[in-house]
Amino acid sequence: MHCVRVIGSGLTAQEIDTGAPSSYCMQNKETYTDIKTVTFSTRLEKEKAKRIDELAADLGLDRGALLKQLIRKGYKDIQTERALEGYRRGILSLSRAAEIAGLTLRDLLFRLPEESIELNYDLRELKRNLEGVVDEPGR
């Protein structure tokens, strides 16, 4: 459930992203509504806005549709970079990095050489991943 105040919610991006529980809404006694979308507003230089409009026209999209695509793609790219860097530094396991990046383990493994990242995979992590496969229904 995403619980967001209609104007100036006061929620953090994490609370919006993870879905604030309904008790959060009730505790703060604010006027909230259950909505599935949130409006963002930002300012761009005229030249960048013009280039976005031109690209949208070239692709046969309206500005809003193109901006949604750009945000989704940018979000995925940033999450992937974040996951790869966490794995490179030894902060994240391979499976956690794949989860953050929204990739399968296989796809993340293929990305490692592209990013000049060595595979750091030990027996403990292999056992953990194999337990997850065995525990999955239908396997």
C-alpha positions, -999 to 999 in steps of 0.1 A, spaced: 0 0 0 14 34 -10 1 60 14 9 95 3 -5 129 13 -20 146 -17 0 179 -13 34 180 4 33 144 18 63 147 41 71 111 33 107 102 24 114 87 -10 121 54 8 86 54 24 70 61 -9 91 34 -26 86 7 0 50 16 8 42 32 41 19 11 62 -16 24 67 -9 28 105 16 55 94 -11 74 78 -35 71 108 -8 80 133 0 113 117 -37 123 114 -31 139 80 -53 137 50 -39 108 29 -52 89 0 -43 56 -15 -29 63 -49 -8 43 -73 10 72 -89 29 103 -77 35 135 -96 71 148 -98 80 182 -109 114 194 -120 130 222 -140 152 218 -171 171 242 -193 151 252 -224 176 235 -247 174 201 -228 136 204 -228 136 211 -265 158 180 -271 134 158 -250 105 171 -270 123 164 -303 132 129 -292 96 123 -281 83 134 -315 109 112 -333 97 82 -313 60 90 -317 56 96 -280 43 125 -259 66 141 -235 52 124 -204 56 89 -219 92 96 -229 100 110 -194 86 79 -178 108 57 -200 138 79 -192 131 77 -155 127 39 -155 158 34 -176 178 58 -155 166 42 -122 175 7 -135 210 19 -146 217 36 -113 205 6 -93 227 -16 -114 257 6 -110 250 7 -72 247 -30 -70 279 -37 -91 299 -12 -69 286 -28 -37 297 -62 -51 330 -49 -62 337 -35 -27 326 -67 -10 296 -51 7 270 -70 -13 268 -107 -20 264 -118 -57 227 -127 -51 220 -94 -32 236 -74 -60 215 -92 -86 184 -85 -65 192 -48 -62 200 -45 -99 168 -64 -108 188 -89 -128 191 -127 -126 223 -142 -112 232 -153 -147 227 -118 -162 247 -102 -134 275 -128 -139 277 -118 -176 280 -81 -165 310 -86 -142 336 -90 -170 321 -60 -189 327 -39 -158 361 -54 -150 348 -70 -118 362 -102 -106 339 -130 -93 341 -132 -55 322 -163 -48 330 -186 -19 316 -219 -6 294 -202 20 276 -182 -7 273 -212 -29 256 -231 -1 232 -202 6 222 -200 -31 218 -237 -34 195 -237 -3 174 -210 -20 170 -232 -51 161 -262 -31 135 -243 -10 118 -228 -41 85 -245 -49 83 -264 -82 121 -272 -83 
